[in-house]
Each structure stands twice: as structure tokens, then as C-alpha cells.
Amino acid sequence: MFVGRLQKRKKPEVLIRALDWLSRHSDQRYVLTMVGQGEEEQALRQLSEQCGDIEVHFEGSVSVDDPQL
């Protein structure tokens, strides 16, 4: 799970690539949930489509008042 603003400086693409690598080199299938918004969201969505060995869910922003937290 990634929670935070989707910005280059936070390097969320590293998490996607790492889980994709792990999935390709093991018998496990990984699911990643990304919570947050930012200028990198579209690029990360494209990257997650290219990394077909993992499943990535983009949940958008969540309020700290959300009862599901």
C-alpha cells in the first residue's frame, strides 16, 4: 500500500516496478493499493498497465475523517 501525494520526489514508480519484479521472479501475485492524488497519477496508471504481473488499484484521495480508515 502507498499512501501519499503522487509526486515524482516520493518515487511511487519504484514500488510498482519492485512489486512487478517480485511477481515475475516468484510464484506470488501482488496487489498494490495507491491512496492519494497528484501530478504523477496518469504516468503511474500507464506504468501499472505496462507491468502486467501485478494488480494496482488507485483509490484517489481519502479524508482523515473517513470512517473506513
C-alpha positions in Angstrom: 0.0 0.0 0.0 1.2 3.5 -0.9 -0.5 6.4 0.9 0.5 9.9 0.0 0.7 12.5 -2.7 1.6 11.0 -6.1 4.7 13.1 -6.7 8.0 12.3 -8.5 10.0 13.1 -5.4 8.3 10.3 -3.5 9.2 7.8 -6.2 6.0 5.8 -6.2 7.0 4.2 -9.5 9.8 2.4 -7.7 7.2 0.5 -5.6 5.3 -0.5 -8.8 8.4 -1.7 -10.5 9.7 -3.6 -7.5 6.4 -5.4 -7.0 6.3 -6.2 -10.7 9.9 -7.6 -10.5 9.0 -9.7 -7.4 5.9 -11.1 -9.1 7.9 -12.1 -12.2 10.5 -13.8 -10.1 8.3 -15.7 -7.7 5.1 -17.7 -7.6 3.3 -14.8 -5.9 0.9 -12.3 -7.5 0.9 -8.9 -5.8 -1.9 -6.3 -5.5 -0.9 -2.7 -4.7 -3.4 -0.1 -3.5 -2.3 3.5 -4.0 -4.2 6.1 -2.0 -3.6 9.7 -3.0 -3.7 12.1 -5.9 -1.0 14.1 -7.7 0.6 15.1 -10.9 2.1 11.6 -11.4 -1.2 9.7 -11.3 -1.6 9.4 -15.1 2.0 8.3 -15.6 1.7 5.7 -12.7 -1.6 4.4 -14.2 0.2 3.9 -17.5 3.2 2.2 -15.8 0.9 -0.1 -13.9 -0.8 -1.2 -17.2 2.7 -2.0 -18.7 3.6 -4.0 -15.6 1.1 -6.7 -16.2 2.3 -9.1 -13.4 0.8 -7.0 -10.6 -2.6 -5.5 -10.0 -2.7 -1.8 -9.0 -5.8 -0.1 -7.5 -5.9 3.7 -7.5 -8.2 4.9 -4.7 -7.8 8.7 -5.1 -7.7 10.9 -2.0 -9.2 9.9 1.3 -10.2 12.2 4.1 -8.8 11.6 7.5 -12.5 11.8 8.7 -13.4 8.8 6.5 -14.9 6.1 8.8 -13.3 3.3 6.8 -9.8 4.4 7.9 
